[in-house]
Structure formats: structure tokens, C-alpha cells
């Protein structure tokens, strides 16, 4: 009996020891690649990454403990985008967070295996990132940047705050907004009903933008809509300054435009999309099949109006806008 008890005890210890050893080992270090469309020092890009990291931490992922995050900041540069995409894919991360349409395109053309979660893509089906929104099916999924019909809302709000507008420039860079056409179509339809001539205004650099906007300075019926793309967001301070200098009422896609002096903005809370992207990254790291994670549309929209800018432009902000605004800057 004693011999049998001894053998049983040794056997139990032999089984228990490796189990205990495994339990004491830290979780395997996971790798996340992040490709941003902003320059590294841009505060907006840092804000969005901060929201992503904060949400990841809430979900149990802490840099240096169980996850390593490799960042690439492309600054809207096509050559950098391609180079960094190649580097990132070669490192074989467990999952990649992609900022927008151009960064996702650069990554998706190089891998059909590594999971890619995008935070801000306008037309994921049209760009061939996914086959279907409810069931993407491949290695790419994420969160759309807006509902395409929002562009007609921009024109409605601009006419509401500046009723005299009859000519509206729609600014975008074709290189960073390949989806511009799907936003222009609802805009032009709305222009017909609102007696406003909607003019697609592609620009490629600030010099070209300055020339085009300045030609409107002698018109009292001009307005401006800035489409959401890397070029317009990266140069939002310059665009806002141009609009104010030439006394052109303008509407923008994100709140940080208005906080920097823009007249009016209506669009999604970008940081919220990055938080939601962190949830998808967490699910993938825990074994979820990316193809079963649906592409999701925005859930949080924000309207911001800048009363100081309105006063500078000689505009009286209607009560209808003030009552609907999420934030009023005075």
C-alpha cells in the first residue's frame, strides 16, 4: 500500500509541475502592426492612436507585457505607404490596424493571410477590400468612415447657415480620395434642389488649393465643402485659414476642423471608430475568424459650430443649428 501510495504521489507531482509552470509563464507576446495616414507628429493622428491603445488596454492588452505594437506613419506619401506596407507584411504581425483607404489598399495588395482591420474606409466593397459588408469573407474588415448620403447633409447645413450661397466648391485630393465620386453624386443631386451649383474641385497640393480658393474671394455667393481625405485633414489649418481670408462659408467633415477655426462641421467621431477597431483586434487575437466580423458603419456623429468664425463672416447662426449642435464654440 505504501509503495502504491508513493507511486501515485510521484505521478500527481509529475503532472502538476508542468501545469503550474505553464500557468506562471506570461502570455505569448502578440504583434500588432499599425499603419497611419498621418505624419508622426500630427496631433490628430496621435489622438486616434491614443484612443485605440486605451481601448486595447481595457481589453487586457498592454504594450511591453503581452503585445508589441509597430507603428508606421506615412504622412500621406504614396512612396512611404508602399515601402512601409512591404516592411510591415514582411514582419508577419498577428493583425494590422489600417487607418484609411490608401493605407488599406497598400496592405491588402500584399497579403491575403494577415488580418487587416481598417478604421476609416468610405467604400470597402467598391475598393474590393471585402465581398460583402455582413460577411467580408477574406482577410480584411473594419469600420466605414461615413454614410455616403452624408454629403447631401453637408450642403443642407451650409445653405442653412449661409442661405445666400449659390456656388459650392467641393475640395478633395484624387490621390487620397479615390472614393470622391460616391460623395459627389448625392451632393450634386442636393444642389439641384437647393439652387446651388456644386463644383468638384480636385487639388493636388497647397499651391493649387490656394489659387483655386483665392479666385472665389470676389464672390459673395461662394461656399466650400471639404471632403474627408488625408490631404484635407492633414492641411485643415491651411484650408480653414484660406476660407476665412477669402470670407467663404465652409463646412468640414470632423470636429477638429471647427475647433481649429472652421465655421461648421458634421461627421463621425473618428476616435470612436479607432476604439471599435481595437475591439476587433482583440477578438482576432483571441481567435475570432476575421471573415465573420462584419464591416460596421459609424454609430456616433457630431455637429460643431464656431460662433466666433460665424461672426467674422458676418453670419447669424440660426437657432435650428444651435439646438442641434453637439458643441458650440464661442
C-alpha positions as CSV (number, residue, x, y, z in Angstrom):
1,X,0.0,0.0,0.0
2,X,2.8,2.4,0.9
3,X,4.5,1.6,-2.4
4,X,1.3,2.2,-4.4
5,X,0.7,5.5,-2.5
6,X,4.2,6.6,-3.2
7,X,3.9,5.9,-6.9
8,X,0.6,7.7,-7.1
9,X,2.0,10.8,-5.3
10,X,5.0,11.0,-7.6
11,X,2.7,10.7,-10.6
12,X,0.5,13.5,-9.4
13,X,3.5,15.7,-8.8
14,X,4.8,15.0,-12.3
15,X,1.5,16.0,-13.8
16,X,1.1,19.1,-11.6
17,X,4.5,20.6,-12.1
18,X,4.4,21.3,-15.8
19,X,0.8,22.6,-15.4
20,X,1.9,25.0,-12.7
21,X,4.9,26.1,-14.7
22,X,2.7,26.9,-17.7
23,X,0.3,28.9,-15.5
24,X,3.2,31.0,-14.3
25,X,4.5,31.8,-17.8
26,X,3.4,35.2,-19.2
27,X,1.1,35.2,-22.2
28,X,2.8,34.9,-25.6
29,X,3.8,38.3,-26.9
30,X,1.5,39.2,-29.8
31,X,2.4,41.7,-32.5
32,X,0.1,44.4,-33.9
33,X,1.1,46.4,-36.9
34,X,-0.4,50.0,-37.2
35,X,-0.2,52.0,-40.5
36,X,-1.4,55.6,-40.1
37,X,-2.0,58.1,-42.9
38,X,-0.8,61.0,-40.8
39,X,2.7,62.3,-40.1
40,X,4.1,61.1,-36.8
41,X,3.9,64.5,-35.1
42,X,0.3,65.4,-36.1
43,X,-1.9,65.7,-33.0
44,X,-5.0,64.2,-34.7
45,X,-3.2,61.0,-35.6
46,X,-1.8,60.8,-32.1
47,X,-5.3,61.3,-30.6
48,X,-6.7,58.5,-32.7
49,X,-3.9,56.1,-31.8
50,X,-4.3,57.1,-28.2
51,X,-8.0,56.0,-28.3
52,X,-7.0,52.7,-29.9
53,X,-4.3,52.0,-27.3
54,X,-6.6,53.0,-24.4
55,X,-9.3,50.6,-25.6
56,X,-6.8,47.8,-26.1
57,X,-5.6,48.2,-22.5
58,X,-9.1,48.0,-21.2
59,X,-9.4,44.7,-23.1
60,X,-6.3,43.3,-21.4
61,X,-3.6,44.1,-24.0
62,X,-0.7,46.2,-22.6
63,X,2.4,47.2,-24.7
64,X,5.5,45.5,-23.4
65,X,3.7,42.9,-21.4
66,X,1.6,40.8,-23.8
67,X,1.6,42.9,-27.0
68,X,4.1,44.7,-29.2
69,X,2.8,47.5,-31.5
70,X,4.8,48.5,-34.5
71,X,3.8,51.9,-35.9
72,X,4.3,53.4,-39.4
73,X,3.4,57.0,-40.2
74,X,3.0,57.6,-43.9
75,X,2.2,61.3,-43.9
76,X,0.0,60.9,-46.9
77,X,3.1,60.0,-49.0
78,X,2.4,57.3,-51.6
79,X,6.0,56.1,-51.8
80,X,6.2,55.8,-48.0
81,X,2.9,53.9,-48.0
82,X,4.2,51.3,-50.3
83,X,7.6,51.0,-48.6
84,X,6.0,50.7,-45.1
85,X,3.4,48.2,-46.3
86,X,6.1,45.9,-47.6
87,X,8.1,46.2,-44.4
88,X,5.0,45.5,-42.2
89,X,3.9,42.5,-44.2
90,X,7.4,41.1,-44.0
91,X,7.3,41.3,-40.2
92,X,4.3,38.9,-40.2
93,X,2.3,40.6,-37.3
94,X,-0.7,38.8,-35.9
95,X,-3.0,41.6,-37.1
96,X,-2.7,45.0,-38.7
97,X,-4.7,48.2,-37.9
98,X,-5.0,50.3,-41.1
99,X,-6.0,54.0,-41.0
100,X,-7.9,54.6,-44.2
101,X,-8.5,53.7,-47.9
102,X,-4.9,54.3,-49.3
103,X,-3.2,52.5,-46.4
104,X,-5.6,49.6,-46.6
105,X,-5.1,49.3,-50.4
106,X,-1.3,49.2,-49.9
107,X,-1.5,46.5,-47.3
108,X,-4.3,44.4,-48.9
109,X,-2.5,44.0,-52.2
110,X,0.5,42.4,-50.4
111,X,-1.3,39.8,-48.2
112,X,-4.3,37.6,-48.2
113,X,-3.4,35.9,-45.0
114,X,-2.6,38.5,-42.3
115,X,-5.8,40.0,-40.8
116,X,-6.3,43.7,-41.6
117,X,-8.7,45.9,-39.6
118,X,-9.4,49.3,-41.1
119,X,-10.7,52.3,-39.1
120,X,-11.9,54.7,-41.8
121,X,-12.8,53.4,-45.3
122,X,-15.5,55.0,-47.3
123,X,-16.3,52.3,-49.9
124,X,-14.9,48.9,-48.8
125,X,-16.9,47.0,-51.4
126,X,-16.1,49.4,-54.3
127,X,-12.4,49.3,-53.3
128,X,-12.5,45.5,-53.4
129,X,-11.4,45.1,-49.8
130,X,-14.5,43.0,-48.9
131,X,-17.0,41.0,-50.8
132,X,-19.9,41.8,-48.6
133,X,-20.4,44.0,-45.5
134,X,-22.1,41.5,-43.2
135,X,-19.6,38.7,-44.1
136,X,-16.4,40.2,-45.5
137,X,-15.1,36.7,-46.2
138,X,-11.4,37.5,-46.7
139,X,-8.6,38.9,-44.5
140,X,-9.9,42.5,-44.4
141,X,-12.7,44.0,-42.3
142,X,-13.3,47.2,-40.2
143,X,-15.3,50.4,-40.0
144,X,-16.6,52.7,-42.6
145,X,-15.8,56.4,-42.4
146,X,-19.3,57.7,-43.2
147,X,-22.6,57.0,-44.8
148,X,-22.3,58.2,-48.4
149,X,-25.6,60.2,-48.2
150,X,-23.9,62.4,-45.5
151,X,-22.6,64.7,-48.3
152,X,-26.1,66.0,-49.1
153,X,-26.4,66.8,-45.4
154,X,-23.3,69.0,-45.6
155,X,-24.8,71.1,-48.4
156,X,-28.1,71.4,-46.5
157,X,-26.3,72.6,-43.4
158,X,-24.1,75.0,-45.3
159,X,-27.2,76.6,-47.0
160,X,-28.9,76.8,-43.7
161,X,-26.2,78.8,-42.1
162,X,-25.4,80.8,-45.2
163,X,-28.6,81.0,-47.4
164,X,-27.0,83.3,-50.0
165,X,-24.7,80.5,-51.2
166,X,-25.2,79.6,-54.8
167,X,-21.8,78.2,-55.8
168,X,-20.1,75.5,-53.8
169,X,-16.5,74.2,-54.3
170,X,-16.0,70.6,-53.1
171,X,-12.4,70.1,-52.2
172,X,-10.6,66.8,-52.4
173,X,-7.3,65.2,-53.5
174,X,-7.9,62.5,-56.1
175,X,-4.8,60.6,-54.8
176,X,-6.1,60.3,-51.3
177,X,-9.9,60.3,-52.0
178,X,-10.4,57.8,-54.8
179,X,-14.0,57.4,-53.5
180,X,-14.8,61.1,-54.2
181,X,-17.4,60.2,-56.9
182,X,-19.7,58.4,-54.5
183,X,-19.8,61.5,-52.3
184,X,-20.2,63.9,-55.2
185,X,-23.3,62.2,-56.7
186,X,-25.6,62.9,-53.7
187,X,-24.1,66.4,-53.4
188,X,-25.0,67.3,-57.0
189,X,-28.4,65.9,-56.5
190,X,-28.9,68.0,-53.4
191,X,-27.5,71.0,-55.3
192,X,-30.3,70.8,-57.9
193,X,-33.0,71.0,-55.2
194,X,-31.2,73.7,-53.1
195,X,-30.4,76.0,-56.1
196,X,-26.6,75.6,-55.6
197,X,-24.1,74.9,-58.3
198,X,-21.9,72.1,-56.9
199,X,-18.4,72.1,-58.4
200,X,-16.0,69.2,-58.0
201,X,-12.6,70.8,-57.2
202,X,-9.7,68.3,-57.2
203,X,-6.4,69.6,-55.9
204,X,-3.0,68.0,-55.6
205,X,-1.1,70.4,-53.4
206,X,-1.5,73.5,-51.3
207,X,-0.3,75.9,-54.1
208,X,-3.1,74.6,-56.3
209,X,-5.6,74.9,-53.5
210,X,-4.6,78.4,-52.7
211,X,-5.0,79.5,-56.3
212,X,-8.5,77.9,-56.6
213,X,-9.9,79.2,-53.3
214,X,-8.5,82.7,-53.9
215,X,-10.4,83.0,-57.2
216,X,-13.6,82.9,-55.1
217,X,-12.7,85.9,-53.0
218,X,-14.7,88.4,-55.1
219,X,-17.9,86.3,-54.9
220,X,-20.4,86.8,-52.1
221,X,-22.3,83.6,-53.0
222,X,-19.4,81.1,-52.8
223,X,-19.2,78.3,-50.3
224,X,-16.9,75.4,-49.6
225,X,-17.2,71.8,-48.7
226,X,-14.1,69.8,-47.7
227,X,-14.3,66.1,-48.3
228,X,-12.7,63.8,-45.8
229,X,-9.3,62.6,-47.0
230,X,-5.8,62.5,-45.8
231,X,-4.8,65.6,-47.7
232,X,-7.7,67.8,-46.4
233,X,-7.3,66.6,-42.8
234,X,-3.5,67.0,-42.8
235,X,-3.9,70.5,-44.2
236,X,-7.0,71.5,-42.3
237,X,-5.4,74.5,-40.7
238,X,-4.3,76.0,-44.0
239,X,-7.7,75.3,-45.6
240,X,-9.5,77.0,-42.7
241,X,-7.2,80.0,-43.0
242,X,-7.8,80.2,-46.7
243,X,-11.6,80.1,-46.3
244,X,-11.6,82.8,-43.6
245,X,-9.2,85.0,-45.5
246,X,-11.4,84.8,-48.6
247,X,-14.6,85.1,-46.5
248,X,-16.0,81.8,-47.7
249,X,-18.5,80.0,-45.5
250,X,-17.4,76.4,-45.2
251,X,-18.4,73.0,-43.8
252,X,-16.0,70.3,-42.8
253,X,-16.3,66.5,-42.0
254,X,-14.8,66.4,-38.5
255,X,-14.9,68.4,-35.2
256,X,-11.2,69.2,-35.1
257,X,-11.7,71.4,-38.2
258,X,-14.2,73.6,-36.3
259,X,-12.1,73.6,-33.2
260,X,-9.2,75.0,-35.3
261,X,-11.4,77.8,-36.5
262,X,-13.7,76.3,-39.2
263,X,-17.3,77.5,-39.4
264,X,-19.2,74.3,-39.2
265,X,-18.5,70.5,-39.1
266,X,-20.7,67.5,-39.2
267,X,-19.3,63.9,-39.2
268,X,-18.3,60.9,-37.3
269,X,-16.3,60.8,-34.1
270,X,-13.1,59.3,-35.6
271,X,-11.7,58.3,-32.2
272,X,-14.8,56.2,-31.6
273,X,-14.0,54.2,-34.8
274,X,-10.5,53.6,-33.5
275,X,-11.9,52.3,-30.2
276,X,-14.2,50.0,-32.1
277,X,-11.3,48.8,-34.2
278,X,-9.5,47.9,-31.0
279,X,-12.4,45.6,-30.1
280,X,-12.0,43.8,-33.5
281,X,-8.2,43.5,-33.0
282,X,-8.9,42.0,-29.6
283,X,-11.3,39.4,-31.0
284,X,-8.9,38.4,-33.7
285,X,-6.0,38.0,-31.2
286,X,-8.3,35.7,-29.2
287,X,-9.0,33.5,-32.1
288,X,-12.1,35.0,-33.9
289,X,-12.3,34.4,-37.6
290,X,-11.9,37.8,-39.3
291,X,-14.2,36.8,-42.2
292,X,-17.1,36.5,-39.7
293,X,-16.6,40.0,-38.3
294,X,-18.9,42.3,-40.3
295,X,-17.9,45.7,-41.7
296,X,-19.7,48.2,-39.4
297,X,-21.0,51.7,-40.2
298,X,-20.4,54.7,-37.8
299,X,-22.6,55.0,-34.8
300,X,-21.5,58.4,-33.4
301,X,-22.0,61.6,-35.3
302,X,-21.0,65.1,-34.1
303,X,-22.1,68.6,-35.2
304,X,-19.9,71.5,-34.1
305,X,-20.4,75.2,-34.9
306,X,-17.9,78.0,-34.3
307,X,-19.7,81.3,-33.4
308,X,-16.5,83.3,-33.5
309,X,-15.9,82.4,-37.1
310,X,-19.6,83.0,-38.0
311,X,-19.3,86.5,-36.5
312,X,-16.1,87.1,-38.6
313,X,-18.0,86.1,-41.7
314,X,-21.0,88.2,-40.8
315,X,-23.3,85.2,-40.4
316,X,-26.1,84.8,-37.9
317,X,-26.2,81.2,-36.9
318,X,-29.9,80.1,-36.9
319,X,-31.4,78.7,-33.8
320,X,-32.2,75.4,-35.7
321,X,-28.4,74.7,-35.9
322,X,-27.6,75.9,-32.4
323,X,-30.2,73.5,-31.0
324,X,-28.9,70.5,-32.9
325,X,-25.2,71.2,-32.3
326,X,-23.3,68.9,-30.0
327,X,-20.8,71.6,-29.4
328,X,-20.9,75.4,-29.8
329,X,-17.5,77.2,-29.8
330,X,-17.7,80.8,-28.6
